[in-house]
């Protein structure tokens, strides 16, 4: 039977296996989530910027982010000032975020 071997170097990201084994996530969603978790906090996030560091286009990335949000691995929050949306905050997690309410729960 084939055996798995690993060769790790420095500058790596450690995450929970939960997202890697989640059958609700496809390869695209896992790849984007891994990429986002590898970036530093306060990275200036945009789908356009993400499409510059990934080989996928804007639409594919946007659709994958929607799936991550539906699965609870991404929470998008609006930032308001004087009653107007001034910014967005994206929170990515390697496990579904506790307290996240999925549509099927309603």
VEXLO-575104 format. One record per residue (C-alpha): residue number from 1; x, y, z. Coordinates in pm, 1 decimal. Last residue first. Layout:
% residues N
   num       east      north         up
   NUM          X          Y          Z
...
END
This chain:
% residues 106
   num       east      north         up
   106    -3410.5     2870.7     1041.0
   105    -3130.4     2613.9     1080.4
   104    -3110.0     2541.2      704.0
   103    -3003.1     2902.7      644.4
   102    -2693.5     2849.4      859.3
   101    -2653.5     3035.5     1185.5
   100    -2294.4     3101.8     1284.3
    99    -2272.9     3090.4     1661.3
    98    -1938.1     2919.8     1651.9
    97    -1745.9     2995.6     1330.8
    96    -1703.7     2690.3     1110.6
    95    -1344.4     2572.3     1148.0
    94    -1031.6     2703.7      970.8
    93    -1167.9     3055.6     1014.7
    92    -1193.3     3362.8      792.1
    91    -1326.9     3697.6      915.7
    90    -1394.0     3963.0      649.8
    89    -1462.6     4318.8      764.4
    88    -1634.1     4555.7      524.3
    87    -1612.1     4931.8      483.5
    86    -1800.5     5261.7      485.4
    85    -2159.0     5137.3      485.1
    84    -2373.1     5438.4      568.1
    83    -2569.1     5517.4      885.2
    82    -2325.8     5787.7      997.9
    81    -2041.1     5537.5      980.3
    80    -2109.8     5169.2      928.2
    79    -1881.3     4867.3      896.3
    78    -2054.6     4572.9      729.2
    77    -1959.6     4226.2      845.3
    76    -1862.9     3930.0      631.6
    75    -1823.8     3597.2      810.1
    74    -1628.2     3322.9      638.3
    73    -1586.2     2957.8      736.6
    72    -1957.1     2924.2      817.9
    71    -2057.8     2691.2      530.9
    70    -2270.9     2960.8      362.7
    69    -1980.5     3206.9      392.0
    68    -1737.5     2960.1      237.2
    67    -1985.6     2900.9      -45.6
    66    -2017.2     3276.0     -105.9
    65    -1637.1     3305.7     -105.8
    64    -1618.7     3031.3     -371.5
    63    -1861.0     3223.9     -594.0
    62    -1653.9     3542.8     -563.5
    61    -1333.0     3354.4     -639.7
    60    -1482.5     3195.6     -950.5
    59    -1621.2     3531.5    -1065.8
    58    -1297.1     3726.6    -1009.8
    57    -1075.0     3484.4    -1197.0
    56     -863.3     3197.5    -1076.2
    55     -482.7     3173.7    -1093.0
    54     -447.0     3315.4     -742.1
    53     -232.7     3610.6     -628.5
    52     -391.1     3874.1     -852.1
    51     -740.6     3726.5     -807.8
    50     -706.5     3793.0     -436.2
    49     -649.5     4161.5     -505.4
    48     -964.7     4177.2     -719.7
    47    -1160.1     3990.9     -454.5
    46    -1044.9     4248.0     -203.6
    45     -865.6     4218.9      127.5
    44     -608.4     4467.3      251.6
    43     -415.8     4231.8      479.7
    42     -510.2     4329.3      837.0
    41     -405.1     3991.2      971.9
    40     -126.7     3832.1      767.5
    39     -200.1     3592.3      480.0
    38     -183.0     3214.9      526.4
    37     -544.2     3187.2      643.3
    36     -659.0     3358.2      323.0
    35     -464.3     3114.8      105.0
    34     -596.3     2812.7      292.6
    33     -951.8     2944.9      257.3
    32     -901.7     3008.5     -113.1
    31     -764.3     2660.0     -167.0
    30    -1036.8     2493.3       38.6
    29    -1309.1     2678.2     -152.2
    28    -1160.9     2582.3     -488.3
    27    -1105.2     2220.6     -386.1
    26    -1466.5     2175.3     -287.2
    25    -1611.7     2230.8       57.2
    24    -1919.3     2042.8      178.9
    23    -1712.2     1728.9      235.4
    22    -1530.1     1901.1      521.9
    21    -1202.5     1711.5      562.0
    20     -970.0     2000.3      486.0
    19    -1190.3     2239.0      680.7
    18    -1176.4     2026.5      995.5
    17     -805.0     1947.2      963.3
    16     -728.5     2246.4     1185.2
    15     -464.9     2481.8     1056.3
    14      -89.7     2535.1     1065.6
    13       52.1     2767.0      801.3
    12      407.3     2736.3      671.3
    11      702.1     2971.4      658.2
    10      967.4     2707.5      725.7
     9      991.3     2383.6      534.5
     8      782.6     2069.4      537.1
     7      849.0     1743.1      356.6
     6      570.5     1493.7      401.1
     5      549.7     1124.4      322.8
     4      233.7      926.8      252.3
     3      265.6      554.1      205.5
     2      137.7      348.2      -86.5
     1        0.0        0.0        0.0
END
